[in-house]
Amino acid sequence: MFLEKEAHIGLLQKLSRKYIIKGTKAFIASSTAAKENQIYLGADPEKIHISLLTVDLTKYIRKDPVIPGQKPFGILTVGSLIKRKGLDLLINALGMIKDEAWTLTIAGDGPEKEALIQQAEELGISEKITFAGFVEGENLRELYAKSQVFVLPTREDCFGLVTLEAMCAGLPVISSKYADGVLDLIGDGTTGLIVDLYDPGQLSDAIKTLINDPQKAASMGRAGLKKTEEFTFERVSKGFMEAVIAVNSRK
């Protein structure tokens, strides 16, 4: 994925990056994918320290478990309604499983809203989809609590912190492989499922898998909640502090 991102970088920016990297004593990577990108750009792997992105976990931790088998199966996605977020790909995939008992809540707003509404109407699934608009705070936490799965259908994302929020709420996650944080957040088949969004069959099959196996979905959700313990401020800040110490020691 990072190679695809670099294709959009100009020659001057590439040259300046190489110059900066050559004289850098320590690097901080916000994800495993970011570390790979830094290595690709010429960074010494021994000088790279991972300090994962995180959120205030206490705001999203849900103590009561998700109830498996609730109908209809509540699907949630959160993000701006822009092309990069891939909501059109999610709606297209859901159009392939319209006979299942599911609902989709889209929390977010943006310029693609009308196009997405029209797409849902054309696929005959508009009655199953709710456009909730921009949601935050307690209202967002309630959406997580009412859902059975979280989907991140992004075409490109520097991490995907909403995935971590959903995991705090005990939700299994179906994530695009194009989110940079996916390797650090999701154990494929353990805390969620990782799919290639450009293959709509992969996403629709992943959703159907969890709809038809609610116990599996609930097990993934519990494993994801346990995984969030790795994202406390104390734990993710260690890499940052290691980088600072490394710089001071190399003077």
C-alpha positions in Angstrom: 0.0 0.0 0.0 2.8 2.4 0.9 4.3 1.9 -2.6 1.0 3.0 -4.1 1.0 6.2 -1.9 4.6 7.0 -3.0 3.5 7.0 -6.7 1.7 10.3 -6.0 4.8 12.0 -4.4 6.7 14.5 -6.6 10.4 14.2 -7.5 11.5 17.1 -5.3 9.6 15.7 -2.3 11.2 12.3 -2.8 14.7 13.9 -3.0 14.1 16.0 0.1 12.9 12.9 2.0 16.1 11.0 1.1 18.2 13.9 2.3 16.3 14.2 5.6 16.4 10.4 6.2 20.1 10.2 5.6 20.9 12.6 8.5 18.2 11.4 10.9 19.3 9.7 14.2 15.9 8.1 15.0 12.5 7.5 13.5 9.1 7.2 15.0 6.6 5.0 13.1 2.9 5.2 14.0 2.2 1.7 12.6 3.9 -1.4 11.2 3.0 -0.1 7.7 4.6 3.3 8.5 7.8 1.5 9.5 7.8 -0.4 6.2 7.4 2.9 4.4 10.3 4.4 6.3 12.5 1.4 5.4 11.4 1.7 1.8 12.5 5.4 1.8 15.9 4.4 3.1 15.7 4.5 6.9 17.8 2.1 9.0 15.4 -0.4 10.5 17.5 -0.4 13.7 16.7 3.3 14.2 12.9 3.0 13.8 10.8 3.0 16.9 7.1 2.1 16.7 4.7 4.4 18.7 1.2 3.3 17.7 -1.6 5.8 17.4 -4.4 5.5 20.0 -7.5 7.1 21.5 -8.6 7.6 25.1 -9.7 4.0 25.6 -11.7 4.8 28.7 -14.2 6.7 26.6 -15.1 3.7 24.5 -14.6 0.6 26.7 -17.9 -1.3 27.0 -18.3 -3.5 30.0 -21.5 -5.3 28.9 -20.7 -7.8 26.1 -22.3 -7.6 22.7 -25.3 -10.0 22.6 -24.7 -12.5 19.7 -27.5 -13.4 17.3 -29.5 -10.2 17.5 -31.7 -9.5 14.5 -31.4 -7.6 12.3 -27.6 -7.8 12.3 -26.4 -4.3 13.0 -23.5 -3.1 10.8 -21.8 0.2 11.6 -19.3 2.4 9.8 -17.9 5.7 10.9 -16.2 8.3 8.7 -16.4 11.2 6.3 -18.6 10.6 3.3 -15.8 11.1 0.8 -14.5 8.8 -2.0 -11.4 7.8 -0.1 -13.4 6.2 2.7 -14.9 3.6 0.4 -18.6 3.7 1.5 -19.6 3.1 -2.1 -17.7 -0.2 -2.0 -19.4 -1.2 1.2 -22.9 -0.4 -0.2 -22.0 -2.4 -3.3 -21.0 -5.4 -1.2 -24.2 -5.2 0.8 -26.2 -5.1 -2.4 -25.0 -8.7 -2.9 -26.5 -9.9 0.4 -29.8 -8.0 0.4 -31.8 -11.1 1.5 -30.0 -11.4 4.9 -31.5 -9.6 7.9 -29.0 -6.7 8.4 -29.0 -3.0 8.8 -26.3 -0.5 8.1 -25.7 2.7 10.0 -23.4 5.3 8.5 -22.1 7.8 10.9 -20.6 10.7 9.1 -21.3 13.5 6.6 -19.7 14.7 3.4 -20.0 15.5 -0.3 -20.7 11.9 -1.3 -23.9 11.5 0.6 -26.4 12.0 -2.2 -24.5 9.7 -4.5 -24.5 7.0 -1.8 -28.2 7.4 -1.2 -28.8 7.0 -4.9 -26.6 4.0 -5.1 -28.5 2.3 -2.2 -31.8 3.1 -4.0 -30.6 1.6 -7.2 -29.5 -1.6 -5.4 -32.8 -1.9 -3.6 -31.4 -1.7 -0.1 -32.0 1.9 0.9 -34.6 0.9 3.5 -31.9 -1.0 5.3 -29.4 1.9 5.5 -29.5 4.8 7.9 -27.4 8.0 7.3 -26.9 9.2 10.9 -24.9 12.3 9.9 -21.9 13.5 12.0 -22.0 11.8 15.4 -19.7 12.1 18.4 -19.5 11.7 22.2 -22.2 9.8 23.9 -24.3 9.4 20.8 -21.4 7.7 19.0 -20.8 5.4 21.9 -24.5 4.4 21.8 -24.1 3.5 18.1 -21.2 1.2 18.9 -23.2 -0.3 21.7 -26.2 -1.1 19.4 -24.1 -2.7 16.7 -22.9 -6.2 16.0 -20.0 -5.5 13.7 -17.9 -2.5 12.6 -16.7 -2.2 9.0 -13.9 0.1 7.8 -14.1 0.1 4.0 -11.4 2.7 3.3 -9.5 2.9 0.1 -6.6 4.6 2.1 -6.1 5.5 5.7 -3.1 6.5 7.7 -4.2 4.3 10.6 -8.0 3.8 11.2 -8.6 4.9 14.8 -12.3 4.3 14.6 -11.4 0.6 14.4 -9.8 0.9 17.8 -12.9 2.6 19.2 -15.1 -0.2 17.8 -12.8 -2.8 19.4 -13.2 -1.1 22.7 -16.9 -1.5 22.4 -16.4 -5.3 21.9 -17.2 -5.3 18.2 -15.6 -7.6 15.7 -14.1 -5.6 12.8 -14.1 -6.1 9.1 -11.4 -3.9 7.7 -10.0 -3.0 4.4 -6.3 -4.1 4.0 -5.6 -0.5 2.8 -5.8 1.0 6.3 -2.3 1.3 7.6 -3.2 0.3 11.1 -4.8 -2.9 10.2 -1.7 -5.1 10.8 -1.4 -3.7 14.3 -5.1 -3.7 15.2 -6.5 -6.9 13.7 -5.6 -10.5 13.9 -7.3 -11.8 10.7 -9.8 -14.5 11.9 -9.1 -13.7 15.5 -10.3 -10.1 16.3 -11.8 -9.5 12.9 -11.4 -10.0 9.2 -9.2 -8.3 6.7 -10.4 -7.9 3.1 -9.5 -6.4 -0.2 -12.2 -3.8 -0.9 -11.6 -4.0 -4.6 -12.9 -7.6 -4.6 -16.6 -7.0 -3.5 -17.0 -10.7 -3.0 -14.5 -10.7 -0.2 -16.4 -8.0 1.8 -19.8 -9.5 1.2 -18.5 -13.0 2.2 -17.0 -11.6 5.4 -20.2 -9.9 6.4 -22.2 -13.0 5.7 -19.8 -15.1 7.7 -20.4 -13.1 10.8 -24.2 -12.8 10.2 -24.5 -16.6 10.0 -22.1 -17.3 12.9 -23.0 -14.9 15.7 -20.9 -16.8 18.2 -17.8 -16.4 16.0 -18.6 -12.7 15.8 -19.0 -12.4 19.5 -15.7 -14.3 20.1 -13.9 -11.9 17.7 -15.4 -9.0 19.6 -14.1 -10.3 22.9 -10.6 -10.9 21.5 -10.6 -7.4 20.0 -11.5 -5.9 23.4 -8.6 -7.8 24.9 -6.3 -6.5 22.2 -7.1 -2.9 23.1 -5.0 -3.3 26.2 -1.9 -2.9 23.9 -3.0 0.6 23.0 -2.9 2.4 26.4 -1.1 5.7 26.4 1.6 4.2 28.7 2.3 1.3 26.3 2.2 3.2 22.9 4.4 6.0 24.3 7.3 3.7 24.9 8.4 3.8 21.3 8.4 7.6 21.3 10.5 7.7 24.5 12.9 5.2 23.1 13.4 7.4 20.0 14.1 10.4 22.2 16.6 8.5 24.3 18.3 7.1 21.2 18.7 10.6 19.8 20.3 11.9 23.0 22.6 8.9 23.1 23.8 9.5 19.6 25.0 13.1 20.1 
